[in-house]
Amino acid sequence: MGDLFKVLGGIIAAPVILITAFFVMRYTFSVMGIDMGPVVSIMVALTPIWLPFVLFFLLYDKWMEYIHVKYRVSQGRSTLRIKIPSETFKSPEAMENVLSMVYNVQSSDNLWQTYIDGKHPLIMSLEIVSIGGDVRLYINCPTKKVKNAVEAQLYAQYPGVEVVEEEFDYTAEIVPNHDKYDMFALHHKQKGEEVFPIKTYIDFGLDKLPKEEFKLDPMAPMIEHIGTCKPYERLWIQILCIPHTKKNFKNGHLQGHDTWEHEVRAKIDEMMGRGHDHTGPAELENQPRLTTGERNIIESMERNVSKTAYEVAIRWVYVTKKGAFNGNFIAPLIRTFSQYDVIGRNQLGVAWRTDFDYNMFQDYSGKKKRRLKIEEVNHYKTRQPMHGSGLNGTPSMKFQVMSVEELATMFHIPSSTVMTPGLSRIPSTRKEAPSNLPIGTPSL
């Protein structure tokens, strides 16, 4: 409801600013001794021409934000905890299938649904958390249309898994307060162009289903590190996912934008030295020779772009009791994301953090930093991106397109090789009773 009131306040602010500007102009003209009557008469006469444009540009963004919040609230949110089976032999491809099957763009059938009902793609959040060293996996998703699909697909791909809807969201235990907690937040992004994929489970060789002793689970370093959290520490990692789709006027965008396939194809053409019509130099000897590495990059790009994609933003939040902040915990956690780096292709790096490079000049009093930490925890809890202009140290959260192959590499059910003590597993696999069991009361 807080977001709803904030948007309504923004809508009311637009006409207030317009009226205030009118009185300021009137006062200025009176000071300069200019008769405002003829000016006002001309403005009133031309109102049918200029007023609709002014109101449109003043109110469009706020209106769209308002109806999007209203639609998001109407869909509800559910936090699903994934209880890991004692034995997991499947590759991350199973999670790739889950993410492909729950892909739901919430596409609108007409302009009324877009501009009145506010129908639009909703955020799903993939979360890896450590609560005092107890490592858990969660998926936070819209309750309507998505929740049941997520549960069904998880059971379909991982027969021994348990999916439990939490009665209370795990973030509810933390009410951001600088008097009680020390907090730190950080955003990650792809360092290179999004057309180049990060290192995926296929690069790790997990698609070939090697024996357990030969598996290298890319999530293992992260799980092992966050499993060392002290009882009073909380570490929340969040991967926000919005279904990637074409943007046009029908689905609420004034400026159209195609999907990323065209950018990937253009980059491949550029690397191969050919035009968009797929023609190259006429002479064979004039055609560029691709190295083995370049051929591998192009192969990974073509495979990546052929799969379902999401617009992704990554953030994590570290919360501990007042006076117990462990700065040495931060750098190793950042390094765990280097598991997905491929030098010369793409890497994951720090995009932003709740700190400044030069605190003496950028935030002498520390007020900005304190405000940003509170905002980040609250944004995490509502599973919404951070918005801002960058002028006050709050840049908009960076969304980049990633395929389900990349997402499944970063978030999947860990294999049995991950033996971290804090990663609890279901002690035994539950199965249905045999169908041929006798029923009824035996006769004497």
C-alpha positions in Angstrom: 0.0 0.0 0.0 2.9 2.3 0.6 3.9 2.1 -3.1 0.3 2.8 -4.1 0.2 6.0 -2.0 3.6 7.1 -3.3 2.4 6.8 -6.9 -0.9 8.6 -6.1 1.2 11.4 -4.5 3.2 11.6 -7.8 0.0 11.9 -9.8 -1.4 14.7 -7.6 2.0 16.5 -7.7 1.8 17.1 -11.5 -1.2 19.5 -11.5 0.1 21.1 -8.3 3.4 21.9 -10.1 1.5 23.2 -13.1 -0.7 25.6 -11.0 2.4 26.7 -9.0 4.2 27.5 -12.3 1.3 29.6 -13.4 1.3 31.8 -10.2 5.1 32.2 -10.4 4.8 33.4 -14.0 2.0 35.8 -13.0 4.1 37.2 -10.2 7.1 37.6 -12.5 5.0 39.4 -15.2 3.6 41.8 -12.5 7.1 42.6 -11.3 8.2 43.3 -14.8 5.2 45.5 -15.4 3.8 43.3 -18.2 0.1 43.0 -18.7 -0.7 39.4 -18.4 -4.2 39.6 -19.8 -3.4 39.2 -23.5 -0.9 36.4 -22.7 -3.5 34.5 -20.7 -6.1 35.0 -23.4 -3.8 33.5 -26.0 -2.9 30.6 -23.7 -6.6 29.9 -23.0 -7.5 30.0 -26.6 -4.7 27.5 -27.5 -5.5 25.2 -24.5 -7.1 22.5 -26.7 -3.7 22.3 -28.5 -1.1 22.4 -25.8 -2.9 21.1 -22.7 -3.4 17.5 -23.8 0.4 17.2 -24.7 1.4 18.8 -21.4 -0.9 16.6 -19.3 0.1 13.5 -21.2 3.9 13.9 -20.6 3.3 15.0 -17.0 1.0 12.1 -16.1 1.8 9.2 -18.4 4.7 7.7 -16.4 2.9 8.2 -13.1 -0.3 6.7 -14.5 1.5 3.7 -15.8 3.3 3.3 -12.6 0.0 3.5 -10.6 -1.8 0.9 -12.7 1.2 -1.4 -12.7 1.3 -1.3 -8.9 -2.4 -1.9 -8.7 -2.1 -4.9 -11.1 0.9 -6.3 -9.2 -0.9 -6.1 -5.9 -4.0 -7.8 -7.3 -1.9 -10.8 -8.4 -0.5 -11.4 -4.9 3.0 -12.8 -4.0 4.0 -16.2 -2.7 7.3 -17.3 -1.2 8.1 -20.9 -2.0 10.8 -22.7 -0.1 12.5 -25.5 -2.0 13.5 -28.3 0.3 16.3 -30.2 -1.3 16.2 -34.0 -1.7 18.9 -36.1 -0.1 20.2 -37.2 -3.5 20.2 -35.0 -6.6 21.7 -36.4 -9.7 20.1 -34.1 -12.3 22.1 -31.4 -14.1 21.0 -27.7 -14.1 19.2 -28.5 -17.3 16.3 -29.6 -15.1 16.0 -26.1 -13.6 16.3 -24.7 -17.2 13.2 -26.6 -18.1 11.4 -25.3 -15.0 12.2 -21.7 -15.9 11.2 -22.2 -19.5 7.9 -23.7 -18.5 6.9 -21.0 -16.0 7.8 -18.2 -18.5 4.7 -16.0 -18.5 4.7 -12.5 -20.1 1.2 -11.7 -18.9 0.5 -10.3 -22.4 -2.5 -8.0 -22.8 -5.1 -8.8 -25.4 -6.1 -5.2 -26.0 -5.2 -1.6 -25.1 -7.8 -1.5 -22.2 -5.9 -4.3 -20.4 -2.6 -2.4 -21.0 -3.6 1.2 -20.1 -6.5 0.7 -17.7 -6.0 -2.7 -16.0 -2.2 -2.3 -16.0 -1.5 -5.9 -17.2 2.3 -6.4 -17.7 5.1 -9.0 -17.1 5.6 -9.5 -13.4 8.8 -10.2 -11.5 9.8 -13.6 -10.3 12.7 -13.8 -7.8 15.1 -16.7 -7.5 16.7 -16.5 -4.0 19.6 -18.1 -2.2 19.7 -17.2 1.5 21.7 -17.9 4.6 19.9 -17.5 7.9 22.6 -17.8 10.5 24.4 -20.4 8.3 21.3 -22.3 7.4 21.3 -22.2 3.6 18.0 -22.2 1.8 16.5 -21.8 -1.7 13.4 -19.8 -2.4 11.3 -18.7 -5.3 9.2 -15.7 -4.8 6.6 -15.3 -7.5 3.1 -14.0 -8.4 0.4 -16.1 -6.7 -2.0 -16.1 -9.6 -1.0 -18.0 -12.8 2.7 -18.5 -11.7 2.8 -20.1 -8.3 1.0 -23.3 -9.2 3.1 -23.6 -12.4 6.3 -23.3 -10.4 5.3 -26.0 -7.9 4.2 -28.4 -10.7 7.3 -28.0 -12.7 9.6 -28.4 -9.7 7.9 -31.6 -8.8 8.0 -32.7 -12.5 11.8 -32.1 -12.8 12.8 -33.1 -9.3 10.6 -35.9 -8.0 12.2 -36.0 -4.5 11.8 -32.3 -3.9 9.4 -30.6 -1.4 8.0 -27.2 -2.2 6.4 -25.4 0.8 4.7 -22.0 0.7 5.9 -20.0 3.7 3.2 -18.5 5.9 5.5 -15.6 6.7 8.2 -14.4 4.3 11.7 -15.0 5.8 12.6 -11.3 5.3 9.9 -10.2 7.7 12.2 -10.9 10.7 14.4 -7.9 9.7 12.9 -4.5 10.1 15.7 -2.2 8.8 16.9 0.0 11.7 20.4 1.4 12.0 20.2 1.2 15.8 19.8 -2.6 15.7 21.5 -3.7 12.5 24.5 -3.1 10.3 23.6 -3.5 6.6 25.3 -3.7 3.3 23.9 -4.2 -0.2 25.4 -4.7 -3.7 24.2 -5.1 -7.3 25.9 -7.3 -9.9 25.9 -7.0 -13.7 27.5 -8.4 -16.8 30.7 -6.6 -17.5 30.5 -7.2 -21.2 27.6 -6.9 -23.7 24.6 -9.1 -22.9 24.8 -10.8 -26.2 27.8 -12.7 -24.9 26.8 -15.4 -22.4 28.5 -16.1 -19.1 29.9 -19.5 -18.3 27.1 -22.0 -18.1 26.6 -25.5 -16.9 27.3 -26.7 -20.5 30.7 -25.1 -20.3 31.2 -27.0 -17.0 30.3 -30.2 -18.8 27.3 -30.9 -16.6 25.1 -31.5 -19.7 26.9 -34.7 -20.2 25.9 -36.0 -16.7 29.4 -37.1 -15.5 29.7 -39.3 -12.4 29.1 -37.6 -9.1 32.8 -37.6 -8.2 33.6 -35.7 -11.4 30.9 -33.0 -11.1 31.8 -29.4 -10.5 28.7 -27.7 -9.3 29.1 -23.9 -10.0 26.9 -23.0 -6.9 29.2 -24.9 -4.5 31.6 -22.0 -3.7 28.8 -19.6 -3.0 26.8 -22.1 -0.8 30.0 -23.1 1.1 30.8 -19.5 1.8 27.4 -18.3 2.9 27.1 -21.4 5.0 29.7 -19.9 7.3 27.4 -17.1 8.5 27.2 -16.6 12.2 23.9 -17.1 14.0 23.3 -13.3 14.1 24.1 -12.8 10.3 21.7 -12.9 7.4 22.8 -13.0 3.7 20.1 -12.7 1.0 20.9 -13.2 -2.7 18.2 -12.3 -5.1 18.0 -12.8 -8.9 15.0 -10.7 -10.2 13.6 -12.1 -13.5 11.1 -10.4 -15.8 10.1 -12.3 -19.0 11.9 -10.8 -22.0 9.5 -9.8 -24.7 9.1 -7.3 -27.5 8.2 -3.8 -26.3 5.6 -1.8 -28.3 2.6 0.5 -27.8 0.2 -2.4 -27.4 2.0 -3.6 -24.2 2.6 -0.1 -22.7 5.8 1.3 -24.3 5.9 4.6 -26.3 9.2 3.6 -27.8 9.3 0.2 -29.4 12.2 -2.2 -28.8 12.7 -5.6 -30.4 13.9 -8.7 -28.5 17.6 -9.4 -28.2 17.8 -11.9 -31.1 18.5 -9.1 -33.6 21.4 -7.7 -31.5 22.9 -11.2 -31.2 22.6 -11.9 -34.9 24.2 -8.5 -35.7 27.1 -9.2 -33.4 27.7 -12.6 -35.0 27.6 -11.0 -38.4 30.1 -8.4 -37.2 32.5 -11.1 -35.9 32.2 -13.1 -39.1 32.8 -10.0 -41.2 29.6 -10.1 -43.2 26.6 -7.8 -43.6 23.1 -8.2 -42.3 22.2 -9.9 -45.5 24.7 -12.7 -44.5 27.0 -11.9 -47.5 30.7 -11.6 -47.1 33.7 -10.8 -49.3 33.4 -12.4 -52.7 37.0 -13.8 -52.6 37.6 -16.7 -50.2 41.0 -15.4 -49.3 39.5 -12.1 -48.2 37.1 -13.6 -45.7 38.2 -13.4 -42.0 39.5 -16.6 -40.4 37.9 -17.4 -37.1 40.0 -18.8 -34.3 38.9 -21.8 -32.3 37.9 -19.4 -29.4 35.9 -17.2 -31.7 34.0 -20.2 -33.1 33.2 -21.4 -29.6 31.9 -17.9 -28.7 29.7 -17.8 -31.7 28.4 -21.3 -31.0 27.6 -20.3 -27.4 25.8 -17.2 -28.6 23.7 -19.0 -31.1 22.8 -21.7 -28.5 22.0 -19.0 -25.9 19.8 -16.9 -28.1 17.7 -19.9 -29.2 16.4 -20.3 -25.6 13.8 -18.5 -23.5 15.2 -15.3 -22.0 14.5 -13.1 -19.0 15.5 -9.6 -18.1 17.6 -10.1 -15.0 19.0 -8.0 -12.2 21.1 -9.4 -9.3 21.3 -7.9 -5.8 22.3 -9.2 -2.4 21.9 -7.9 1.1 24.1 -8.6 4.2 22.5 -7.8 7.6 24.1 -8.4 11.0 23.6 -7.2 14.5 24.9 -3.8 15.4 28.6 -3.7 15.9 29.2 -7.2 14.4 29.7 -6.2 10.7 32.3 -8.5 9.1 34.0 -6.7 6.2 36.1 -9.7 5.4 32.9 -11.6 4.5 32.2 -9.3 1.5 35.1 -9.8 -0.9 35.0 -13.7 -0.9 31.3 -13.5 -1.7 31.9 -11.2 -4.6 34.5 -13.7 -5.9 32.1 -16.6 -5.8 30.4 -14.9 -8.8 33.7 -15.4 -10.8 32.6 -19.0 -11.3 30.6 -17.7 -14.2 33.3 -15.6 -15.8 34.8 -16.4 -19.2 37.7 -14.1 -20.0 37.1 -12.6 -23.5 33.4 -13.5 -23.4 31.6 -12.1 -20.4 31.9 -11.8 -16.7 29.8 -10.8 -13.6 31.0 -7.8 -11.7 29.9 -5.2 -9.2 27.6 -2.6 -10.6 26.8 -0.6 -7.5 27.0 -0.8 -3.7 25.7 1.0 -0.7 29.0 2.8 -0.3 31.0 5.6 -1.9 34.5 5.6 -3.3 35.3 8.9 -1.7 33.1 9.2 1.4 34.8 12.4 2.6 33.4 14.3 -0.5 30.4 12.2 -1.7 28.8 11.5 1.7 30.6 13.4 4.5 27.7 13.1 7.0 26.9 9.4 6.1 23.2 10.2 5.7 23.1 9.1 2.1 24.7 5.7 2.9 22.3 5.2 5.8 19.3 6.0 3.6 20.4 3.8 0.8 20.9 0.8 3.1 17.3 1.1 4.4 15.9 1.5 0.9 17.8 -1.5 -0.4 16.5 -3.8 2.3 13.0 -2.6 1.7 13.3 -3.0 -2.1 14.6 -6.6 -1.5 11.6 -7.4 0.7 9.1 -6.1 -1.9 11.1 -7.9 -4.7 11.3 -4.7 -6.7 14.2 -3.0 -8.5 15.8 0.2 -7.2 14.8 3.3 -9.1 16.7 6.6 -9.2 18.4 9.2 -11.4 21.9 8.6 -10.3 22.3 12.2 -9.2 21.8 11.4 -5.6 23.8 8.2 -5.6 20.7 5.9 -6.3 21.1 4.7 -9.9 18.4 2.6 -11.5 18.9 -1.1 -11.0 20.5 -2.6 -14.2 18.4 -5.2 -16.0 20.2 -7.3 -18.6 18.9 -10.1 -20.8 20.0 -13.6 -19.9 18.8 -17.0 -21.1 17.3 -19.7 -19.0 20.6 -21.6 -19.5 22.5 -18.8 -17.7 19.9 -18.5 -15.0 19.8 -22.2 -14.3 23.5 -22.2 -13.9 23.3 -19.6 -11.2 20.2 -21.1 -9.5 19.4 -24.8 -9.4 19.0 -27.6 -7.0 22.6 -28.4 -5.9 23.9 -31.8 -6.7 24.8 -34.4 -4.1 28.4 -33.3 -4.4 27.6 -30.2 -2.4 28.1 -31.4 1.2 27.9 -28.0 3.0 26.7 -28.7 6.6 24.4 -25.7 6.5 22.6 -26.9 3.3 19.8 -29.0 4.8 18.4 -31.8 2.8 15.3 -34.0 3.2 16.5 -37.0 5.1 14.6 -39.6 3.0 12.9 -39.5 -0.3 9.1 -39.7 -0.2 7.4 -42.0 -2.7 3.8 -43.1 -3.3 2.6 -46.4 -2.0 2.6 -49.3 -4.5 -0.5 -49.5 -6.5 -1.0 -53.3 -5.8 -1.3 -53.0 -2.0 -4.4 -55.0 -0.8 -7.3 -52.9 0.5 -10.2 -53.7 2.6 -10.6 -56.1 5.6 -9.3 -59.6 5.2 -12.0 -62.3 5.6 -11.7 -64.7 8.6 
